[in-house]
Amino acid sequence: MRSLVYDKLYIGGQWQSPATAQRLSVISPHTEEPIGETPEASPEDVDKAVAAARTAFDDGPWPRLTPAERMEKIEKLAALYSGQTDEMADLITAEMGSPRSFSRLGQATGAVAQMHLNLATAREFPWAERRQGLFGEVHVRRAPVGVVGAIVPWNVPQFLIMPKLIPALIAGCTVVVKPAPETPLDAMWLAEMLDEIDLPEGVVSIIPGGRETGETLVRHPGVDKISFTGSSSTGRRIAALCGEQLKRVSLELGGKSAAIILDDADIDRTVNHLKMASLMNNGQACVAQTRILVSDRRHDDVVDALAEMMSSLQVGDPADEATDIGPLVAERQQDRVQGYIETGVDEGARIVLGGTDKPRERGWYVQPTLFADANNEMRIAREEIFGPVLTVLKYSDERDAIRIANDSDYGLAGSVWTADIAHGLEIAAEIRAGTYGINMYTLDTSCPFGGFKQSGIGREFGSEGLSEYVELQSTVSAGKLPDLS
């Protein structure tokens, strides 16, 4: 594996010495041993990165290039990245414990796909258009929003950096990226790739850090927009800080998605698909279908099928291609998930499978755990656990299932499982969630993604995701406008 020690930060397109000696040590969640380290960006480093981005946006060439010229740079990045997806997948697995099969397809290869999808979207995007106004012709222009602060989580770091960084760059913005302190290494390797495509000075900075680094970036008056993916509690804090400055903000936050299994669903097929839809990435996914809603009539059959599926999961070394469930990202996350399992028992739910016993002596592992005899008022049914824990809830009829699914602070994703797809569409229309699946749940990144309620503000992916990084400017002319195409 490549060198995992970085001594400098990538600020404004240059590798610069950090302002302090603070370091971030990356610990393998499988071995509990250090695997690398980077500088931790201080407020002074944030100031330097924002100043570089501000100058590049206000006075530099990047926002003044055509979209096609900016897209040429992204095409170069995609080509460079494509040759290194396997190595990037290995790095992500080492950093945060994602099973290698998921790191490869769901993260590294998915990151390349995001670049290509954004390029395809940008080619059809209405960057400028004419309209007939009340007083003459109107030129409507989509202008870059400015300096963007992109704050990226640890669970799918490369996959989630792309719907922020790539559309922002194509739109003509300059970007300061703050990766999570648990997963800075993959972001710094991305910085090496960015260094090779000859972006103008100041266009991109990558500054790893924790809460202080992030809050400095959010509060910085030189930043025009914050794009954040993470917990709802942190999202509320960011929204409040951005509101003080009327700063643009988009938030992709938590979820507690309900999978509604109707009586006519094929149980074996449904449970086979829920293996990924509910437990992907060791359960560390905001879209995970973790509330399993089933009728009184099919309850026992579904619980038995889920227990059989979960008992067959291979828990172990995430670098092993056969592994289904690897370790959680950090010891605190292991403690948190085990705490939820204890809470479920205390609240009266029944553990069908799993529990708090650690499945391995070393590493931050949690047993895949299935709860039954739960209700939707329990914390295990209402709060985002972010681990391999599923809760089965009974409903009496379809209206009751819809009520339970919607009885949540979140509204990010969901699914319905039925032999009647047309009826599945009717159910989907009743659910307050940003994305929905019928007999599946797989995120389609060509389509807008985001949440209702406390699951966020704004959308990523597709033309809607690109629109998050532009402002609309209308210019009215008393005479006929020249050809502006």
C-alpha positions as CSV (number, residue, x, y, z in Angstrom):
1,M,0.0,0.0,0.0
2,R,1.1,3.6,-0.7
3,S,2.6,5.8,1.9
4,L,0.0,6.7,4.6
5,V,1.8,9.6,6.3
6,Y,1.3,13.2,5.1
7,D,3.2,16.1,6.5
8,K,1.6,18.9,4.6
9,L,-1.9,20.2,3.8
10,Y,-3.2,20.8,0.3
11,I,-4.1,24.5,0.4
12,G,-5.1,26.4,-2.7
13,G,-3.5,23.8,-4.9
14,Q,-0.2,23.8,-3.2
15,W,1.2,21.5,-0.5
16,Q,1.9,23.7,2.4
17,S,3.2,23.2,6.0
18,P,0.4,23.3,8.6
19,A,0.2,26.2,11.0
20,T,0.6,23.9,14.1
21,A,2.0,20.5,14.9
22,Q,-1.4,19.0,15.6
23,R,-1.8,15.5,13.9
24,L,-4.6,13.1,13.1
25,S,-3.7,9.5,13.7
26,V,-5.8,7.0,11.7
27,I,-6.5,3.8,13.5
28,S,-7.5,0.6,11.8
29,P,-10.8,-0.5,13.2
30,H,-9.9,-4.1,12.4
31,T,-6.5,-4.3,14.2
32,E,-6.8,-1.2,16.4
33,E,-3.3,-0.2,15.2
34,P,-2.2,3.1,13.6
35,I,-2.1,2.9,9.8
36,G,-1.3,6.6,8.9
37,E,-1.6,10.2,9.9
38,T,-2.1,13.7,8.5
39,P,-1.8,17.2,9.8
40,E,-4.9,18.5,11.6
41,A,-5.9,21.8,10.0
42,S,-6.1,24.7,12.6
43,P,-8.3,27.8,12.3
44,E,-5.2,29.5,10.8
45,D,-5.1,26.9,8.0
46,V,-8.8,27.3,7.4
47,D,-8.2,31.1,7.0
48,K,-5.4,30.4,4.4
49,A,-7.6,28.0,2.5
50,V,-10.6,30.3,2.4
51,A,-8.4,33.3,1.4
52,A,-6.9,31.3,-1.5
53,A,-10.4,30.2,-2.6
54,R,-11.8,33.7,-2.2
55,T,-9.0,35.2,-4.4
56,A,-9.4,32.5,-7.0
57,F,-13.1,33.1,-7.2
58,D,-13.0,36.9,-7.1
59,D,-10.0,37.5,-9.4
60,G,-8.9,34.2,-10.9
61,P,-9.8,32.5,-14.2
62,W,-11.8,29.5,-12.9
63,P,-15.3,31.0,-12.6
64,R,-14.7,32.9,-15.9
65,L,-13.9,29.8,-17.9
66,T,-16.8,28.2,-19.9
67,P,-18.4,25.1,-18.3
68,A,-16.9,23.1,-21.1
69,E,-13.4,24.3,-20.2
70,R,-14.0,23.4,-16.6
71,M,-15.4,20.0,-17.5
72,E,-12.2,19.2,-19.4
73,K,-10.4,19.2,-16.0
74,I,-13.0,16.9,-14.5
75,E,-12.6,14.5,-17.4
76,K,-8.8,14.4,-16.7
77,L,-9.5,13.7,-13.0
78,A,-11.9,10.9,-13.9
79,A,-9.4,9.3,-16.2
80,L,-6.7,9.5,-13.6
81,Y,-8.9,8.2,-10.8
82,S,-10.2,5.3,-12.9
83,G,-6.8,3.7,-12.9
84,Q,-6.6,3.6,-9.1
85,T,-10.0,2.5,-7.9
86,D,-8.8,-0.9,-6.5
87,E,-6.1,0.8,-4.5
88,M,-8.5,3.5,-3.3
89,A,-10.9,0.8,-2.2
90,D,-8.2,-0.9,-0.2
91,L,-7.3,2.4,1.5
92,I,-10.9,3.1,2.5
93,T,-11.3,-0.5,3.9
94,A,-8.1,0.0,6.0
95,E,-9.3,3.4,7.2
96,M,-12.9,2.7,8.3
97,G,-13.6,-1.0,8.0
98,S,-16.0,-1.0,5.1
99,P,-16.0,-4.5,3.5
100,R,-13.8,-4.5,0.5
101,S,-16.6,-5.5,-1.9
102,F,-18.5,-2.4,-0.8
103,S,-15.4,-0.1,-0.8
104,R,-14.7,-1.1,-4.4
105,L,-18.2,-0.9,-5.9
106,G,-20.0,1.4,-3.5
107,Q,-17.2,3.9,-2.9
108,A,-14.2,4.0,-5.3
109,T,-15.9,2.9,-8.5
110,G,-19.0,4.9,-7.4
111,A,-16.8,8.0,-7.1
112,V,-15.7,7.6,-10.7
113,A,-19.3,7.1,-11.8
114,Q,-20.3,10.3,-10.0
115,M,-17.8,12.2,-12.0
116,H,-19.1,10.9,-15.3
117,L,-22.8,11.4,-14.2
118,N,-22.0,15.0,-13.3
119,L,-20.3,15.6,-16.6
120,A,-23.3,14.2,-18.5
121,T,-25.7,16.4,-16.4
122,A,-23.6,19.5,-17.0
123,R,-23.7,18.9,-20.8
124,E,-27.5,19.3,-20.8
125,F,-27.7,21.9,-18.0
126,P,-29.3,25.3,-18.9
127,W,-26.4,27.5,-18.1
128,A,-28.1,30.4,-19.9
129,E,-31.4,30.9,-21.5
130,R,-33.6,33.6,-23.1
131,R,-37.1,34.4,-21.9
132,Q,-39.7,36.9,-23.0
133,G,-40.3,39.3,-20.0
134,L,-42.8,42.0,-19.4
135,F,-40.5,44.7,-20.7
136,G,-38.4,42.9,-23.3
137,E,-36.1,40.0,-23.6
138,V,-34.6,38.5,-20.4
139,H,-31.3,36.6,-20.2
140,V,-31.3,34.2,-17.3
141,R,-27.8,33.1,-16.3
142,R,-26.8,30.4,-13.8
143,A,-23.7,31.8,-12.0
144,P,-21.5,30.0,-9.6
145,V,-22.5,30.5,-6.0
146,G,-18.9,31.3,-4.9
147,V,-16.6,29.8,-2.3
148,V,-18.0,26.4,-1.1
149,G,-17.1,24.7,2.2
150,A,-17.7,21.0,1.7
151,I,-17.8,18.9,4.9
152,V,-17.6,15.2,4.3
153,P,-18.4,12.3,6.6
154,W,-16.4,9.1,7.3
155,N,-18.9,6.4,6.3
156,V,-18.6,6.6,2.5
157,P,-16.0,9.3,2.2
158,Q,-15.1,9.2,-1.5
159,F,-18.6,8.5,-2.7
160,L,-19.9,11.5,-0.7
161,I,-17.2,14.0,-1.6
162,M,-18.0,13.8,-5.3
163,P,-21.6,15.2,-5.3
164,K,-20.1,18.3,-3.5
165,L,-16.8,18.8,-5.1
166,I,-17.5,17.9,-8.8
167,P,-20.7,19.9,-9.4
168,A,-19.3,22.8,-7.5
169,L,-16.2,22.8,-9.7
170,I,-18.2,22.4,-12.9
171,A,-20.4,25.4,-11.8
172,G,-17.3,27.5,-11.4
173,C,-17.1,27.6,-7.6
174,T,-13.9,27.3,-5.6
175,V,-14.0,24.6,-2.9
176,V,-12.5,24.0,0.6
177,V,-13.0,20.3,1.5
178,K,-12.9,19.2,5.2
179,P,-12.8,15.4,5.4
180,A,-13.7,13.6,8.7
181,P,-10.8,13.1,11.2
182,E,-11.4,9.3,10.9
183,T,-10.9,9.2,7.2
184,P,-8.4,11.9,6.0
185,L,-6.1,9.6,4.1
186,D,-8.3,8.9,1.1
187,A,-9.0,12.7,0.8
188,M,-5.3,13.5,0.8
189,W,-4.7,11.0,-1.9
190,L,-7.5,12.7,-3.9
191,A,-5.5,15.9,-3.4
192,E,-2.6,14.2,-5.0
193,M,-4.7,13.5,-8.1
194,L,-6.1,17.0,-8.1
195,D,-2.5,18.3,-8.1
196,E,-1.9,16.4,-11.4
197,I,-4.7,18.0,-13.4
198,D,-3.3,21.6,-13.2
199,L,-6.3,23.5,-11.7
200,P,-5.7,27.2,-11.3
201,E,-4.2,28.3,-8.0
202,G,-6.7,28.5,-5.1
203,V,-9.5,26.5,-6.7
204,V,-9.3,23.5,-4.3
205,S,-8.1,23.0,-0.7
206,I,-8.3,19.8,1.4
207,I,-8.0,20.4,5.1
208,P,-8.6,17.4,7.4
209,G,-9.8,18.2,10.9
210,G,-12.5,17.7,13.6
211,R,-15.2,19.9,15.1
212,E,-13.1,23.1,15.5
213,T,-11.9,22.9,11.9
214,G,-15.4,22.4,10.6
215,E,-16.9,25.2,12.8
216,T,-14.2,27.6,11.6
217,L,-15.1,26.8,8.0
218,V,-18.8,27.2,8.6
219,R,-18.4,30.5,10.4
220,H,-15.9,32.0,8.0
221,P,-17.3,35.1,6.3
222,G,-15.4,34.3,3.1
223,V,-17.4,31.2,2.5
224,D,-20.6,31.6,0.4
225,K,-22.1,28.1,0.9
226,I,-21.7,25.1,3.1
227,S,-22.5,21.6,1.9
228,F,-22.6,19.1,4.7
229,T,-23.4,15.4,5.1
230,G,-23.6,14.0,8.6
231,S,-25.8,13.7,11.6
232,S,-29.0,15.7,12.1
233,S,-27.7,17.2,15.4
234,T,-24.6,18.6,13.7
235,G,-26.8,19.7,10.7
236,R,-29.0,21.8,13.0
237,R,-25.9,23.5,14.4
238,I,-24.6,24.3,10.9
239,A,-28.0,25.5,9.7
240,A,-28.1,27.9,12.7
241,L,-24.6,29.3,12.0
242,C,-25.3,29.7,8.3
243,G,-28.6,31.4,9.1
244,E,-26.7,34.1,11.1
245,Q,-25.0,35.1,7.8
246,L,-27.8,34.1,5.4
247,K,-25.2,31.8,4.0
248,R,-26.3,29.2,1.5
249,V,-26.5,25.7,2.9
250,S,-27.4,22.2,1.9
251,L,-27.6,19.4,4.4
252,E,-27.8,15.6,3.8
253,L,-28.6,14.3,7.3
254,G,-29.7,11.1,9.1
255,G,-32.3,8.5,8.4
256,K,-34.4,5.8,10.0
257,S,-35.9,4.2,6.9
258,A,-38.8,1.9,7.0
259,A,-39.1,-1.2,4.8
260,I,-42.8,-2.0,4.4
261,I,-43.3,-5.7,3.6
262,L,-46.8,-6.3,2.3
263,D,-48.6,-9.6,2.6
264,D,-48.2,-10.4,-1.1
265,A,-44.4,-10.0,-1.0
266,D,-42.0,-12.9,-1.7
267,I,-40.4,-13.1,1.7
268,D,-37.2,-15.0,0.6
269,R,-36.5,-12.5,-2.2
270,T,-37.3,-9.6,0.1
271,V,-35.0,-10.7,2.8
272,N,-32.2,-11.5,0.3
273,H,-32.4,-7.9,-0.9
274,L,-32.6,-6.5,2.6
275,K,-29.1,-8.0,3.3
276,M,-27.7,-5.1,1.3
277,A,-30.5,-2.5,1.7
278,S,-30.5,-2.8,5.5
279,L,-26.9,-3.8,6.4
280,M,-24.7,-2.2,3.7
281,N,-21.4,-0.9,5.0
282,N,-21.7,-2.6,8.3
283,G,-25.0,-0.8,8.9
284,Q,-23.2,2.6,8.6
285,A,-25.4,4.1,6.0
286,C,-27.9,6.9,6.3
287,V,-30.3,5.2,3.8
288,A,-30.2,1.8,5.6
289,Q,-33.7,0.2,5.8
290,T,-33.5,-0.5,9.6
291,R,-37.2,-0.5,10.5
292,I,-38.8,-3.7,9.1
293,L,-42.6,-3.3,9.0
294,V,-44.6,-6.5,8.6
295,S,-48.2,-7.5,9.3
296,D,-49.3,-9.6,12.2
297,R,-50.0,-12.4,9.6
298,R,-46.5,-12.6,8.2
299,H,-44.5,-11.5,11.2
300,D,-43.1,-14.8,12.3
301,D,-42.2,-15.9,8.8
302,V,-40.3,-12.6,8.2
303,V,-38.5,-12.7,11.5
304,D,-37.4,-16.3,10.9
305,A,-36.1,-15.4,7.4
306,L,-34.3,-12.4,8.7
307,A,-32.7,-14.4,11.5
308,E,-31.6,-17.0,9.0
309,M,-30.1,-14.4,6.7
310,M,-28.3,-12.5,9.5
311,S,-26.9,-15.6,11.2
312,S,-25.2,-16.6,7.9
313,L,-23.4,-13.2,7.6
314,Q,-19.6,-13.5,7.7
315,V,-18.2,-11.1,10.3
316,G,-14.5,-10.4,10.1
317,D,-11.6,-8.9,8.3
318,P,-13.0,-6.3,6.0
319,A,-10.2,-6.9,3.5
320,D,-11.5,-10.4,3.0
321,E,-13.7,-10.5,-0.1
322,A,-16.0,-13.0,1.7
323,T,-16.7,-10.6,4.6
324,D,-20.2,-9.3,4.9
325,I,-19.9,-7.3,8.1
326,G,-16.6,-5.6,9.1
327,P,-15.8,-3.5,12.2
328,L,-17.4,-0.2,13.0
329,V,-15.3,2.9,12.3
330,A,-14.2,3.7,15.9
331,E,-14.4,2.4,19.5
332,R,-16.9,5.1,20.4
333,Q,-19.1,3.9,17.6
334,Q,-18.9,0.3,18.8
335,D,-19.8,1.6,22.3
336,R,-22.7,3.6,20.9
337,V,-24.2,0.7,19.0
338,Q,-23.8,-1.6,21.9
339,G,-25.5,1.0,24.1
340,Y,-28.5,1.0,21.7
341,I,-28.7,-2.8,21.9
342,E,-28.8,-2.6,25.7
343,T,-31.5,0.1,25.5
344,G,-33.6,-2.1,23.3
345,V,-33.6,-4.8,25.8
346,D,-34.3,-2.4,28.7
347,E,-37.3,-1.0,26.7
348,G,-38.7,-4.5,26.4
349,A,-37.8,-5.6,22.8
350,R,-36.7,-9.1,22.3
351,I,-33.3,-10.0,20.8
352,V,-33.8,-12.7,18.2
353,L,-30.2,-12.7,17.1
354,G,-27.0,-11.0,18.3
355,G,-26.5,-8.9,21.4
356,T,-23.7,-7.0,23.1
357,D,-21.1,-9.8,23.2
358,K,-18.2,-8.8,21.0
359,P,-17.8,-11.3,18.1
360,R,-14.0,-10.9,18.0
361,E,-11.3,-10.2,20.6
362,R,-9.7,-7.4,18.6
363,G,-11.3,-4.8,16.5
364,W,-14.4,-2.6,16.9
365,Y,-16.9,-5.3,15.9
366,V,-20.6,-5.6,16.8
367,Q,-22.7,-8.7,16.3
368,P,-25.5,-8.4,13.6
369,T,-28.5,-7.9,15.9
370,L,-32.2,-8.4,15.2
371,F,-35.0,-7.1,17.5
372,A,-38.6,-8.2,17.5
373,D,-41.5,-7.5,19.8
374,A,-40.7,-3.8,19.5
375,N,-42.9,-0.7,19.0
376,N,-42.3,2.5,17.2
377,E,-41.9,4.5,20.4
378,M,-38.7,2.7,21.4
379,R,-35.4,4.4,20.8
380,I,-34.2,1.5,18.7
381,A,-37.1,2.3,16.3
382,R,-36.7,6.1,16.4
383,E,-33.0,7.0,16.5
384,E,-30.3,6.3,13.9
385,I,-28.1,3.6,15.3
386,F,-25.6,3.4,12.5
387,G,-24.6,-0.2,13.0
388,P,-25.8,-3.7,12.0
389,V,-29.0,-3.6,14.1
390,L,-32.5,-4.2,12.6
391,T,-35.9,-3.7,14.4
392,V,-39.0,-5.6,13.3
393,L,-42.3,-3.7,13.9
394,K,-45.9,-5.1,13.5
395,Y,-48.6,-3.3,11.6
396,S,-52.3,-4.2,11.5
397,D,-53.2,-3.0,8.0
398,E,-51.6,-0.9,5.2
399,R,-52.9,2.4,6.6
400,D,-51.2,1.5,9.9
401,A,-48.0,0.6,8.1
402,I,-48.0,4.0,6.4
403,R,-48.6,5.7,9.7
404,I,-45.7,3.9,11.4
405,A,-43.4,4.6,8.5
406,N,-44.2,8.3,8.6
407,D,-44.1,8.5,12.4
408,S,-40.4,9.5,12.4
409,D,-38.4,12.7,12.7
410,Y,-36.6,11.5,9.6
411,G,-37.6,11.3,5.9
412,L,-34.6,10.2,3.9
413,A,-35.4,6.9,2.3
414,G,-37.8,3.9,2.4
415,S,-39.1,0.9,0.5
416,V,-42.1,-1.2,-0.1
417,W,-42.1,-4.9,-1.0
418,T,-45.0,-6.3,-2.9
419,A,-46.1,-8.4,-5.9
420,D,-48.1,-5.4,-7.2
421,I,-45.7,-2.6,-8.4
422,A,-48.6,-0.3,-9.3
423,H,-49.8,-0.6,-5.7
424,G,-46.2,-0.1,-4.5
425,L,-46.3,3.3,-6.3
426,E,-49.4,4.2,-4.4
427,I,-47.7,3.4,-1.1
428,A,-44.6,5.3,-2.1
429,A,-46.7,8.4,-2.7
430,E,-48.0,8.3,0.9
431,I,-44.5,8.2,2.5
432,R,-42.7,11.3,3.4
433,A,-39.3,10.4,2.2
434,G,-36.9,11.8,-0.4
435,T,-36.0,8.5,-2.1
436,Y,-38.0,5.3,-2.2
437,G,-37.7,1.8,-3.6
438,I,-40.2,-0.8,-4.8
439,N,-38.9,-4.4,-4.2
440,M,-35.4,-2.9,-3.8
441,Y,-33.5,-0.1,-2.3
442,T,-30.5,1.0,-4.2
443,L,-29.5,4.7,-4.5
444,D,-29.9,5.9,-8.1
445,T,-27.3,8.7,-8.3
446,S,-28.7,10.0,-11.6
447,C,-31.7,11.2,-9.6
448,P,-32.1,13.8,-6.9
449,F,-31.2,12.6,-3.4
450,G,-32.1,14.2,-0.1
451,G,-34.5,14.2,2.7
452,F,-37.8,15.4,4.1
453,K,-38.1,16.6,7.7
454,Q,-34.9,16.3,9.8
455,S,-33.2,14.4,7.0
456,G,-31.9,17.6,5.4
457,I,-32.3,20.5,3.1
458,G,-31.5,20.5,-0.6
459,R,-30.7,17.7,-3.0
460,E,-27.6,16.0,-4.3
461,F,-27.1,14.2,-7.7
462,G,-28.6,15.0,-11.0
463,S,-29.4,18.4,-12.3
464,E,-30.9,19.3,-8.9
465,G,-27.5,18.6,-7.3
466,L,-25.8,20.9,-9.8
467,S,-28.4,23.6,-9.2
468,E,-27.3,23.7,-5.5
469,Y,-24.0,25.4,-6.7
470,V,-25.5,28.2,-8.9
471,E,-27.3,31.4,-8.3
472,L,-29.8,32.8,-10.8
473,Q,-29.2,36.1,-12.4
474,S,-31.8,37.8,-14.6
475,T,-30.8,40.6,-17.0
476,V,-33.6,42.5,-18.7
477,S,-33.0,44.3,-22.0
478,A,-35.2,47.0,-23.6
479,G,-34.0,45.8,-27.0
480,K,-33.3,42.4,-28.6
481,L,-30.4,40.7,-26.9
482,P,-27.5,39.5,-29.0
483,D,-26.9,35.8,-29.5
484,L,-25.4,34.6,-26.2
485,S,-25.1,30.9,-26.9
